Amino acid sequence: MGDGRRMTRWGGRPRGVVDVEHGGRADTLATTGPGARLRAARLALWAVAAILAVRQMALVLTTPSGQRLTDLETWVGPEGVLHVNGSLYASTRFTGTPFAGLVLKPLTRAAEQALGWGWTFGTLLLVVALGLVVARALPRPVGRRTALLAAPVAISLLMVSLPVRNTLWLGQTSVIPVLLVLLGCFTVRGERTGGVLIGLAAALQPTVLLFVPLLWFTGRRRAAPTAAATFAGGTLLAWAAMPGDSFTYWVHHMAGAGLGGSAEALANQSLHGALLRSGLSGPLEIALFLLLGAAVAVLALRRAVGYARDGQLLLAVAVTGCAAVAGSPTTWQHQLLWVLLAVVGRAGTRAADRTVWPVAVVLVTTLPATMMLPNTPVMYPLRDNLVLLAALAAATAVPFLSRTSPHYDTPAPTAYAHQTPARLGHVPLLPFLRRSLTRPNLLLELLLIRVTYAAYAQVRLAATGGSDEAARATAERHGRLILDAERFLHIDIEHTVNHAVVQVGRLRGLLDFYYESFHFVVPLTVLAVLYWRRPVDYRWARTSLGFATLLALIGFWLFPLAPPRLMPGLGFIDTVHGAQDLADPDYGAMTAITNQYAAMPSLHFGWSLWCGVVIAVLAPRWWMKVLGLLHPLLTVTAIVATANHWVLDAAGGALVVGGGFALTYALLGPRGIAADSGEVGRPPAPRKPQDQSQPVTSG
């Protein structure tokens, strides 16, 4: 069992988690009351949690009856499987264990009456209880700020997570096993009581049996056999009451495999599902699944026991749960809460790396995989198994820090530059956002860039101004307004340039190629070079580009605009897409790929102008600066000549780019770094001793 003095027992009154919780936190709060800012932050976070809960409930209840709580309706509705006299698994729609069916059958009538707000509200209460238990299970000692803010943060993360949203939408019961395990590990007094709760959870979700060896190897010698006996008793009771269904579930369907949908469906985020999706099948696939599942279970249990002995009991539970996710024959999306609980692990010795793991976990469990990775064939294996990979990483690979590590509470500090004085007295408006001298973590940066672009694409797609037909009419009316304004200003050159370029085949091909090819390549190249060579300037440039894109999204939303090529009757030639039938009412409307009416401002020109400004400011050679400034000039020529933008669209692009640089200046201060730049508030890190056998040179 190891050194018992370093291990906090999971149950029992003398040294239980419950006593540590109540004693330690109460003393802290009694001696030092929270400040006004902390109280305000706490109230704000609780308000956010309440708003998210109300929103989730409203989304479910305002959905038509046939489209919400579909799993619950399948089970307990008028034609549900729990009403039939035959097998529960005759249609494979019921995915629970025989014990779950035995428990639910007497509750069928009550569940029927609660197919609306009652069931949804009850599920929300379970989620709130789960968040409270998680917040109280954090490793001790806990600071005052963490003690006050942990509960609303945990509840908010649970509310926005995909497992909880799917549980609410489908009317599932998958929150109950997770809550029973946490109650058995952290809340109830007495090991046997905790064992009973964990055994009941295993009877509802068999992979929870993986917690039995965890209990045994961490010293809960009474809880482990009690949990196993409770599971066996519930399963045998269900077998005696429903022998046919029990045989179907445990033998024919191999503990639920194939129930509720095809095991190779993308929603099944288990090793079994991943192997099936890879093309394996039959005895070879089953043998490989059992072998890999056993290896993951052994590695995860070894890690979990170590974290439990280290005092990180919640992390130990999360690691074990992630192993259960991977080792289950079927792990549907509403059963993946264990992955979110792994957010409590601390990985990374540097402050810049500490946020990578929690951010990755939150993104994986709250966003669709298509937002995390590009929609390209080479990424399909990663995208299709993204949550499974996160569970495997938490269970077997991520090097979570021990509490004995000097970096557990105080990671290696980041070096910050002294702020360059601004000409305006109140700039920067956010002085606490200090300018780091080192580049940000690459994985975290790529995650945020990808998610930000996916959100940008979704908002751009949604900014249609109503139905497709209404959006087209509005966009064409705005197009006529833009054309009238350009005629008034004598800058309506689009038609002349478009028809002149069409007459020159090579020039047309060059501009078409430039329009299609350089929009993403050049900005990404500039960001990559800055990240590698100028990390401090990278943050400034990246932030200004983000603000410019945000301002452009506002423009797309408020002013949908038809580009020249989509204006009927004006005679423009679409050189990139070819001849189009503008009489077709569906042409030009929002498609599944892009919103073609997001033309004002032009981010084709805006992003190119951003590249030109950044290169002109930072490039070390004059010819580099000239090439950088040529890029926006060629881009504006291409977007006008190909009839994809008006001249005023380019002016709008320049406006949002200027706004992006201005916001960056106002919030973060000037780009430059003071001459005496160095780490603020900390002495320089000690240098490693050099090998005395080598000569020491200077310069």
Steps between C-alpha positions, in 0.01 A plus 500: 500500500799728534558767759172536684609827659496677162158370403171658597233237557194515275247414765447494872469784742850530653690614188229495233468748223178625655681614814780663303239679291293639781781570740758652270266716299292622791808609694639685201182689429433571863835663561522695175186627330506532120558841354249695299652398166499134595138516610406677177684239293326221691156651444578554132609139455190370677291721272676352196436148630132579556463655154661196338271265692188695403617516139559125481158431650331747265671346195362160591149609594450729200590222256202319343393189688615252239853643487598519868554239770499240225675230704264551792201489266639179349520343844191618687272657238165345405678264257821483700699183556427503874129455423539190288469150636783359291874563511635845579758451227268383223559824310847584643361843594541446873870540589489455877590192700229252602531643853422848361192361328392328821530830690332710232200279432316586824574868434354495149177675586676774699755544222222531243352787697842660529592491132518879501629746755507251790756265350712785363493693828591186692796437271617858551488449876717190459750703296507771769560237766779353289667841469477560874657164580780559248572844647521356851725215388792718387834410664570678827603754603278724289545876483220736591441604140482141378268401783253774409515477122546127436132402527351749249789439258451122521125529448544737205749266331265208550205694357682586176663157457379273223433204733258702714338670201443162336370354826245778526406481132460123490349457846782268608606391850877501444562766767380264772790246492760779507324671790469172693874435463592849621258479791644162595857628485472847651177568684347209690639382831604141533673283244215252466250776414738631237547149366123456466470821296787402270351151461165648399680719247671189358165323476379789285827540306719187517833668419475672839625164636847635421469702820494183712875429462567871548320485835691188600848623410445835669412347834120491496493128573137508615367715221646288217328167582181685592492665159565168325232326707246776432564478126470121508182515707331751270605307187384165643171655608445626146603160362245324722224743401591526129720202402444540127590868498802438721629232263444733204688787667793317657560225244340581167581874507825470703407739780293731282710508182279582203212635705378850418674510164785356298813449708711651221302826503701816568303556819656186653822643643652174626789284385249252358338771288837636383621154392178437309532837326856412401370203299569215743225253582435150624710303752816698424331828589349357819833353611683825430231700681522278809881517497514878462219551751682290759827687441327837538324383818826380660692818413216725611453318832872527577487872432175545690632321809806722495291818475270380778796438730626844403176654629351573154193281549283676243769462236529130587126459448514691170790288369314181587186631334694584183629143491138381531409722203767337285434144616123495464356320195287808434554845647244742363543875516274545804728262698823701467488712815811327634711680239382841624588407861861448389527879469613508866837348412797735492752446221795715402773656707486840325225749556461532122429126473272462801183597311552265204341191655193665657430704186532189281267300726237774511511546122480126430203452733305811400554537124436265207811329367452680166581829674818360650661361184484598131261315273769326296529124437841474665344624825201266498657229725583763762172688465285188517667381822585830664319445831633144523854632448445754779379222731798281411739789557353570845500133593849403384718782370457852637772556764288655774712658771531354846414724794858455617628669183632852559305608190161366617394827664760734351587425136816644351421871449470670164735784416315827432618818337466842656214685334596769253349834606199604294420851382154478655480493878237223527666262253522207538146450627592145609838545668482155660549341155877524508710437190677165519854471367456135400284341233170346611450126511465380141234236566283744691547765231402260221193389695385854557566608141307202365205547736492875436494446125226237532292743707568772242380270221183411693414863577569602140278216383217606733511869408241480224243746628216247499389242245698439183253692284481791743878504536543520124257790467669688786848433364405618148341817640820571691695432180307769317566740789873432477498548121314831534751617759793407277345681204459807715867475598607416141672177606263252331779331303399136562318441168776658290781311674307172494436509125853621423657210687269246335650596163853405613505124566831480686422797720158357579654165596764669716248709691264203544789298641605782729145543628458131581847415629647776716210592728602250772855411402659842553343582842585153633855533370542840666368361829731198479809712432414739782436212739840351427712814462315782684282350779428833669389658173302184421264566790447860390438402137275204584287710733452780248398247233249346741343837579480587129324171425257556786411844367452350153253246640294787636499652153389171342214479748378858474550558125458190279620604156486339157835522319502624139495145356166433677327822389251418220478730203838672542694279259789394725693186403585252778852408392565261791177300518392523137163593352214481749122507464403807704134433419520194726367616839721249681821618341696739715307410814677362802639154435649239731847629413493876528281806514556667164343822627774559760674753277511816713767543624732305275722279713677396183639851491495551877720200577735590214528856633574363846779290346637803317504719812661232717767425242568869439541564873702193595694390191875567530562568127351770278417255220305286746297803596429575133387142435279515806328817380456355150281223641200720592539687169481176301217375718279805448564471127398133506180544702380785275603341169334167583175680598513357854503836682417866461764766551321611816528143633876548494458830682297314762776243530754775559271652763469180705875437480563852629246431773682178589833678542330781695329259740827316556673829579223616733469174695861378503708812441767575238664221306855590595688370802688723741875502466546351848260216424526211736296299736272717708495444869725192499874450501650334191496121502831348610712372213613140487863450609730458204742217450827625649696293250380721216631852447254776579465759226317827496326699237 
